[in-house]
């Protein structure tokens, strides 16, 4: 299973950030070899004030 650099991640985000602004960096790795060592990231399907989380932030799946 992938191992994360931190047990839990948290960030305070200022209001009205520019599109594409870095909010938080997440790191993980897998001890397997080749394709089995590949780690992909995704956001949990949450909601913020009734709107999908993805309407507020996005995540680069390959790099976290």
ABEGO torsion letter per residue (X at the ends): XBBBABABBBBBBBBGBBBGBBABBBBBBBABBEAAABBBBBBBBBBBGGBBAAAABBBBAAAX
